[in-house]
């Protein structure tokens, strides 16, 4: 099959490009600039929009996106909303009937101290500019699917980790790799998060490409099988890597005092707060074996990669 892929130079896109090629498919990379003039499988967005790509697409996987929460300019709207609209508009030029869009679990809101699990049917509450743009891009995908007669999947993802990651979770794990201490609060042990290992993304996309009928106009949460407190993830990673980093347990009273300082409160909630998404729908697909976060961390430490 010929698979068009945006964002192939990014963390997730790089993994997916290698996976798809390993499955024997042809990957057509779409980027803002083609710095590899001799690479006939790499095109710019301008090439795409003008019909200059010399292939028909069996599927378009749209990953490319700015990766920051707020902007004073129009960059998030341009890089998410308008780019998605333009990409979808040109799908008929390439006979493309399958479209996979990577959204974010942030469409449900932000971490908090309140318990709760977000399902695909939960009310959307996007807080950041980034999340609001993703919500609009999802709406565009659904609306234009009917107009242009293609099938889509929208994947909502939490924090993603894996080899060569540049995400916030990667920065936290680098603290452990560097042997620096990590602060653990009594309260934070009860606050759970969903994480997503790159290996699980690869497993899901592999399933979609082998079973193209699975691209069937759905919105799905994807995440590791179980949710954990950030403290649990850090402690497990420390054990796996045999890091000399020290985890410092701080009494809960200190947490309560710090929570009275607005700036620090926002940081603590974002870092430690509850944010769990329900992945029942994806887990019900028997052919997909989803790893839990502790298993995913083991792959990360060993430098191993599945499905490639």
N, C-alpha and C positions, 0 to 999 in steps of 0.2 A: 504493500500500500504506500501511497504518497501522503505523508503527514506534514502539514504546515505547523510550525512552532514559533510563537513569539516568546521573547525573553530567554532565548537559548543560552545567552552568555551569563545569566544569573545563576544563583545557587541551585534552585529547583530545576530550572531549565537545563542546566548543564547535566544534571543527573538524568533527566528525562531524555535528552538527546542521545546520550550513551545507551540508555535502556532501549529506546525505539530502534536505533541502529542495530543493537544486539539481537533484536527480534527479527531482523532481516528487512525492515522497512526503510524507505527513502525519506529522509528528513529534509524539509525545505525550511531554512531558518529565515525569519523575518525580523529585521532590526532597523533602528533609526539610520544607521550608516553601515555601508559595506566596506570594511577595511581589508577584506580579503577578496580583491578583485578577480583572483584566479579561481575562487571557489564558486562554481556554477550553481551550488545549492544554497547560496546566501543572497538575499535580496533586501532592499530597503522597503519601508512602508510606501514610499512613493511608487516604487516598482509595482508593489501589490495593488495599490489603488488604481494605477493606470493599466492594469491587465498585462503587465510585462513579465510576470512569472511564467516560466515555460513548463508548467505542470498543471494537471488537474489534481484537486485535493480530495482524498477520501475522508479526511478529518482535519479540522483546524483546532489546535490546542492553544488557547490564549492565556499566557502567563504574565506577559509584560505589564509592569505597573510601577509607578512611583512607590517608595516604601517609607513614607513618613506620615504622621498623623494630621499635621496642620500646615497650612500654607497661606501666606498673605497675598499671594498672586493667584493666577488661574491654573497653575501647573497640575493640580490634582484633578480638576475637571477635564483639562486637556488630555492628561496622561491616562485617565481611567475612562471617563464617560465618553468623550468625543472619539478617543482612539477605538474603543469597543464598538461604537456606532459605525465608524468608518470601515473597520475590519468586517463587520457583519454585512454591511451594505455591498461589499465586493465579493462575498461568497459565491453568488450566482455566476460570476465571471469564470470561476474555476470549478463549477459543477459540484461544489461542496455541500453535502447534506448532513454533516455531523460536526458539531461545535461543542468544545469543552471549555468552560470559563472558570477560572480560579478566583473565587471571591474570598471573603474573610468572615470569621465568626464574630468579628467586631460589629457586624450589622445588628447583633443582639444587644450591644452595649459594651461596658467596660467591667473589669474586675471590681468586686465589692466585698463587703464583709457579710453579705446576706447569702444564705444557702439557696441553691436553685439550680436547675438543669435546663438548658435551652434545647428544645427540639426544633425541627424544621418548621413546625407550625407555631412556634413562639412569636409573640409580637416583636416586631423589629424596633430597636431603639438606638440607632446609630448616634454616637456622641461626637466623634472626630470628623473632620473634613474628609479624611480618607474613607471612613466607613460609610458616610453619606454618599460619596461618589460611587462606592461599590454597590450600594442599594440601587442607585439610578441605573448603573450598568446592568445589574440583574434584570431590572424592569425592561430595559431596552432589549436584552437577549430574549426574554419571554415574548414580548410584543412582536419583534421582528421575526422570530421563529415562525409565527403564524403567517405573517405577511410574505415571507420569502420561502416558506416550505422547507425548513430544515429542522433536524432534531438536536436538542442540546442537553448538556448536563452542567449544572452549576454546583461547584464544590465550595463549601464554607469551611475554612481551616483556622485552627488556633495557632499557637506558637509552633514553628517548624524547626526541627534540629536535624543535624546530620553532618557528614564530613564536608569540610570546606564552607561551613555555614558562617554567615556574617550577621546573624540575628541577635536579639537581646539575650536569648537563652544561651547562645554561643559565648557571649561576653561573660555571663555568669559562670559557665563551665570553665572558661579560661582562668577565672579566679582560682578555681581548684587546681587546674593544671599548673598554675604559677606558684602554688603553695601558700597563697594569701589566706587569711582567716575569713570565715563566713559567719554572719550573725544569724542566729536562730532565735525566734521569739516563741514563748509558750503558746500564745494565741495562734501563731501561724501554722502550727501543726494540724489544726482542724480545718484549715482553708485549702480547698482542693482546686486543682486546675486540670484542664485538658491540654495535652501536648500532642505533637504529631511528628513521628519519625519519617525521614525522607524515604526509608524503605517501605513504609506503608503507602505513601503516595505512589511509588513505583509499582507496588503490587496491584493497586487499584487501577492505574492507567494500563498496565499490562492486561488486566482482565477486560477492560473496555475495548482495547484494540483487538483482542482475540474474539471477543463477543460484542461486535459493534451494535447489536440490537439492544445492548444495555444502555446505549446513549438514547434515552427515551423521554426527554422533556421532564426531568426531575431536578429538584434542588436537594442536595444531600450534605449533611454534616460528615466530615471525615476527621478522625482523630485516633490516637492510640486506644487500645482496648479498655484500659482503666485510667481513672484520674488519680492524681497524687498531689500531696502538698509539695510546694517547692522545696521545703526542707528535706522531704523524703527523697526527692530526685537528686538533690545535691549530695546527700549522705550516701546514696547508692552509687553515684558517679565517683565519689571520693573512694569508696571501697573498691570499685572496679579498677580504678586507675592507680590504686595504692598511693594516692597523693598524701603528702605530708601536711596539707592544709588542715587547720584546726577549725572545727565548728564550735563557735562560742554561743552557749545557751544563755539568753538574757531573760530575767524574770518578766512575767507578763505586765507587771506594774510599770516597767520602763516602756513597754509597747503602748500602754494607755497614756502615759505622759507625752510620748512623741506624737501620738495621734491628735493632741491638742494644738499642734503646730501645723497650720494649713499646708505649707509647702511640703513638709516631711510626711504629713498624712497622705497626700496625693501619691507620693513616691512609694510609701509602704503598701498602700492598697493596690497600686498598679503592679508592684513586685510580688506581694504575697497573697493578694485577694482571691476570693472564689471566682472561678470562671470555668464552668463545666458544660460541655455540649453533649447532647444525647446522640449516640451513633448506632442506635438500634437498627435503623434501616440498612446501613452499609454492612453491619455485622450479620444481618439475616441472609446475605448472599453467601451460600455455602462454599462457593469456589474461592472466596477471598479470605485468606488467613491473616487477620490483623494482629500485629505484635502489640504487647503492652509496652509502656514506657521503659520499664526496667530491661526488657529484652532489647528494645531499641538502643538503649545506652550501651549495651554490650557490643552491638555491631559498631557503634560509633568508636568505642575504645579500641576494638580489634582492627579497625580500618577495613573491615570486611564489607562487601556489598552484595546484596542479593539480586537475582533476576538480570544480571548483566554478564 
